[in-house]
Amino acid sequence: MTLEMEAVAMAEQEEEKEVQLLVEKITDLAVAIAKLPSLSPSPEVNALFTELVMTCIPPSRVDVDQLGPEAQDMRARLIRLCADAEGHLEAHYSDLLAAHDNPLDHLALFPYFNNYINLSQLEYGLLARHVPGPPPSRLAFVGSGPLPLSSLVLAARHLPAASFDNYDICAEANDRARRLVRANDGLAARMAFHTSDVADVTRELAAYDVVFLAALVGMAAEEKARVVEHLGRHMAPGAALVVRSAHGARGFLYPVVDPDEIRRGGFDVLAVHHPEGEVINSVIIARKPPVAAEGGHAHAHGHGAVMSRPCQCCEMEARAHQKMEEMAAMGKLPS
């Protein structure tokens, strides 16, 4: 064995050891979280989930799909615990916000509000780059929950003329969400909430320019595949699909979506973005192929651009948007 081969073997062994230590730490946290008497916000719950998130955020070479059966079972249980805890957290803050006369003036009370601002800005920038054309006028968000921050941020900051239909299977979550827009007539007129399983939504899907699929809709791979296939069957040709996924160790917090599963569902994958920093979710931008013109081809089946950092176009749009907000705050532009 040459010195170069020995160095490669040592590096691989070191990498395997790091992955093993990471999985062991996450397993210990999963055990501790499972023992909690309640997943409602509390100092103990907050501390454990903060430690879990901080453990999973740094870049990691772990491939969750390659884990052994025991680790896979742990991961599946942990994702469901994270989903339950996220639901309790959003319900808690939705109630807290609803106690104010104008809840939308106090969204920053939610501890992860900036994450939603950054994620929505990222998704809007990716859509603008990869699905060019007029701004979308009708959007749907599947899995909106009791605190639909993604829809609220997109509607208020990026798409002020668009209407949003929010779908959630939980009626109580939708009741909470409606209370948040009650004091804002303009936003309330553009924001609708529907209690429905997406599997039961068919003809309505053809009306949307863009459909967002929340990370926790269809937590098991086969469930997600069925949802994507359903969307592919009923969405309008040319409509865009935004799917939230995860990458690396973040796959212990949210399901990982295989872009090939999106293609099998009837979509062209245009981009796969793995962000760094506080934005946890990966983003997949896809599009249902337009109807081909007679005698021609309307699209090409691409594999999509895989990006680990924001594209230059998105960064320029983000800077421009920030500059406009600063000018508006100074009274130089209408806010």
C-alpha positions in Angstrom: 0.0 0.0 0.0 1.4 3.4 -1.0 1.6 6.4 1.3 -1.2 8.0 -0.6 -3.4 5.0 -0.2 -2.6 4.8 3.5 -3.6 8.5 3.9 -6.9 7.9 2.1 -7.6 4.9 4.3 -6.8 6.9 7.5 -9.1 9.7 6.3 -11.9 7.4 5.7 -11.5 5.8 9.1 -11.5 9.2 10.7 -14.6 10.1 8.8 -16.4 6.9 9.9 -15.4 7.6 13.5 -16.9 11.1 13.3 -20.1 9.8 11.8 -20.3 7.1 14.5 -19.8 9.7 17.3 -22.4 12.0 15.7 -25.0 9.2 15.5 -24.3 8.2 19.1 -24.8 11.7 20.4 -28.0 12.1 18.4 -29.2 8.7 19.7 -28.6 9.9 23.3 -30.6 13.1 22.7 -33.4 11.1 21.1 -33.6 8.8 24.1 -33.7 11.9 26.4 -36.4 13.5 24.3 -38.5 10.4 24.2 -38.5 10.3 28.0 -40.0 13.8 28.3 -43.4 13.8 29.9 -44.6 16.5 27.4 -43.3 18.1 24.3 -45.0 21.4 25.0 -42.5 24.3 25.3 -40.7 24.3 28.6 -37.1 25.0 29.7 -36.2 21.2 29.6 -37.9 20.7 26.2 -36.3 23.8 24.7 -32.9 22.9 26.0 -32.9 19.4 24.5 -34.2 20.5 21.1 -31.8 23.4 20.9 -28.9 21.0 21.6 -30.3 18.6 19.0 -30.6 21.3 16.3 -27.1 22.7 17.1 -25.7 19.1 16.8 -27.4 18.6 13.4 -26.7 22.0 11.8 -22.9 21.8 11.1 -21.9 20.3 7.7 -21.6 16.6 8.0 -20.7 13.7 5.7 -23.3 11.5 7.3 -25.7 9.9 4.7 -28.8 9.0 6.7 -29.9 6.7 3.9 -26.9 4.5 4.5 -27.4 4.1 8.2 -28.0 0.6 9.7 -31.5 -0.6 10.7 -31.2 0.4 14.3 -30.1 3.9 13.5 -32.8 4.2 10.8 -35.5 3.3 13.4 -34.1 5.8 15.8 -34.1 8.5 13.1 -37.7 7.8 12.1 -38.9 8.0 15.7 -36.9 11.2 16.3 -38.4 12.9 13.2 -41.9 12.2 14.5 -40.9 13.6 17.9 -39.5 16.7 16.2 -42.8 17.1 14.3 -44.9 16.8 17.5 -42.7 19.3 19.3 -42.8 21.7 16.4 -46.6 21.4 16.4 -46.7 22.2 20.1 -44.3 25.1 19.7 -46.3 26.7 16.8 -49.6 26.3 18.6 -48.2 27.9 21.7 -46.9 30.9 19.8 -49.9 31.2 17.6 -52.0 31.5 20.8 -49.6 34.0 22.2 -49.7 36.1 19.1 -53.5 35.9 18.8 -53.8 37.6 22.2 -52.5 40.9 20.6 -54.8 43.3 18.8 -52.8 42.9 15.6 -50.9 39.6 15.8 -48.9 40.3 12.6 -47.1 43.2 14.3 -45.6 40.7 16.8 -44.4 37.8 14.6 -40.8 38.4 15.8 -41.9 37.0 19.2 -41.5 33.5 17.6 -37.9 32.5 18.4 -37.2 31.2 14.8 -38.9 34.0 12.9 -35.7 35.0 11.2 -35.2 31.5 9.9 -38.6 31.8 8.1 -37.7 35.2 6.7 -34.4 33.7 5.3 -36.0 30.5 4.0 -38.9 32.4 2.3 -36.4 34.8 0.7 -34.3 31.9 -0.5 -37.3 30.0 -2.0 -38.6 33.2 -3.7 -35.2 33.9 -5.2 -34.9 30.3 -6.5 -38.3 30.4 -8.0 -37.6 33.8 -9.7 -34.4 32.3 -11.2 -35.6 28.9 -12.3 -39.2 29.6 -13.1 -39.0 33.0 -15.0 -42.1 34.9 -16.0 -44.7 37.0 -14.3 -44.9 36.7 -10.5 -47.3 33.9 -9.5 -50.8 35.1 -8.6 -52.2 31.9 -6.9 -50.2 29.8 -4.6 -50.9 26.8 -2.3 -49.1 25.8 0.8 -49.6 22.2 1.8 -49.1 21.5 5.6 -49.4 25.2 6.7 -50.0 24.4 10.4 -51.2 26.7 13.2 -48.5 29.3 12.6 -48.2 29.7 8.7 -45.2 31.9 8.7 -44.0 30.9 5.3 -47.3 32.0 3.6 -47.4 35.2 5.7 -43.8 36.2 4.9 -44.2 35.4 1.2 -47.5 37.3 1.0 -46.3 40.4 2.9 -42.7 40.7 1.6 -42.4 39.1 -1.8 -45.8 38.6 -3.4 -48.1 41.4 -2.3 -50.7 40.8 -5.1 -50.9 37.0 -4.8 -53.5 34.9 -3.1 -52.6 32.0 -0.8 -54.6 28.8 -0.1 -53.2 27.1 3.0 -54.1 23.4 3.4 -53.8 21.5 6.7 -55.4 18.3 7.8 -56.0 19.7 11.3 -59.0 22.0 11.8 -57.7 23.3 15.1 -54.5 24.4 13.4 -56.5 26.3 10.7 -58.6 28.0 13.4 -55.5 29.2 15.1 -54.0 30.4 11.8 -57.1 32.4 10.8 -56.9 34.4 14.0 -53.5 35.7 13.1 -54.8 37.6 10.0 -58.1 38.8 11.4 -56.9 42.4 12.0 -55.3 42.8 8.6 -58.1 43.1 6.0 -55.8 43.2 3.0 -53.9 40.0 4.0 -57.0 38.3 5.3 -58.6 38.8 1.8 -55.6 37.0 0.2 -55.2 34.2 2.7 -57.6 31.2 2.9 -57.3 28.2 5.1 -58.7 24.8 4.2 -59.0 21.7 6.4 -58.3 18.8 4.1 -55.9 16.0 3.4 -54.1 16.9 0.2 -55.0 13.5 -1.2 -58.6 14.7 -1.3 -57.7 17.9 -3.1 -57.9 17.4 -6.9 -59.5 19.9 -9.2 -58.4 22.8 -7.0 -54.7 22.0 -7.6 -55.0 22.9 -11.3 -55.6 26.6 -10.3 -52.2 27.2 -8.7 -49.1 28.7 -10.2 -46.9 27.4 -7.4 -47.5 24.7 -4.7 -45.3 24.5 -1.6 -44.9 21.1 0.1 -44.0 21.4 3.8 -41.2 19.3 5.1 -43.4 17.2 7.4 -46.1 16.3 5.0 -45.6 12.7 4.3 -42.8 11.9 6.8 -42.1 8.4 5.5 -40.5 8.1 2.0 -43.5 6.2 0.6 -45.9 8.7 2.0 -44.0 11.6 0.5 -43.9 9.8 -2.9 -47.7 9.3 -2.9 -48.2 13.0 -2.1 -45.8 14.1 -4.9 -47.4 11.7 -7.4 -50.8 13.1 -6.5 -49.6 16.6 -7.0 -48.1 15.6 -10.3 -51.4 14.2 -11.5 -53.5 17.2 -10.6 -51.4 20.3 -10.8 -51.5 22.4 -14.0 -48.9 21.9 -16.7 -46.2 24.5 -16.2 -46.9 25.0 -12.5 -44.0 25.0 -10.1 -43.5 22.8 -7.0 -41.4 23.8 -4.1 -40.4 20.8 -1.9 -38.6 21.2 1.5 -36.1 18.5 2.2 -33.0 18.0 4.3 -29.3 17.1 3.8 -26.6 15.6 5.9 -27.2 15.5 9.7 -30.2 17.7 9.2 -31.9 14.5 8.0 -32.3 13.6 11.6 -34.7 16.5 12.0 -36.7 16.4 8.7 -37.3 13.8 6.0 -34.9 13.6 3.1 -36.5 13.8 -0.3 -34.8 12.1 -3.2 -35.0 14.4 -6.3 -35.6 11.2 -8.4 -38.8 10.7 -6.4 -39.9 14.2 -7.6 -39.1 13.2 -11.2 -41.0 9.9 -10.9 -44.0 12.0 -9.7 -44.1 13.7 -13.1 -41.9 16.8 -12.6 -38.8 18.2 -14.0 -36.3 19.0 -11.2 -34.8 22.5 -11.9 -32.7 23.0 -8.8 -31.7 21.3 -5.5 -30.3 23.7 -2.9 -28.6 22.7 0.3 -28.2 25.9 2.4 -25.6 26.5 5.1 -26.2 28.3 8.3 -29.4 28.8 10.2 -31.7 27.8 7.3 -32.2 24.1 8.0 -34.3 22.9 5.1 -33.0 22.0 1.7 -35.1 23.3 -1.1 -36.1 21.5 -4.3 -37.5 23.5 -7.2 -39.5 21.5 -9.7 -42.0 22.1 -12.5 -44.7 20.1 -14.1 -43.8 19.9 -17.8 -45.8 22.4 -19.9 -48.1 21.0 -22.6 -45.9 20.5 -25.7 -46.8 22.6 -28.7 -47.9 20.7 -31.7 -44.9 19.3 -33.6 -42.5 20.6 -30.9 -41.1 20.0 -27.5 -42.1 22.2 -24.6 -39.3 21.1 -22.2 -36.2 19.2 -21.6 -35.8 16.7 -18.8 -32.9 18.1 -16.8 -31.3 16.9 -13.6 -31.4 20.4 -12.0 -28.6 22.4 -10.6 -27.3 21.2 -7.2 -26.2 24.1 -5.1 -24.7 24.1 -1.6 -24.6 27.9 -1.3 -27.0 30.6 -2.5 -26.7 31.3 -6.2 -25.4 34.7 -7.2 -28.8 35.7 -8.7 -30.5 34.9 -5.4 -27.9 36.9 -3.5 -28.4 39.9 -5.7 -32.1 39.7 -5.3 -31.8 39.5 -1.6 -29.5 42.5 -1.5 -31.9 44.5 -3.7 -34.8 43.5 -1.5 -33.0 44.5 1.7 -32.0 47.9 0.1 -35.6 48.6 -0.8 -36.7 47.8 2.8 -34.1 50.2 4.1 -35.2 53.0 1.8 -38.8 52.3 2.8 -37.9 52.7 6.4 -36.2 56.0 5.6 -39.4 57.2 3.9 -37.9 57.2 0.4 -40.2 54.4 -0.9 -43.8 53.5 0.0 -43.5 50.6 2.6 
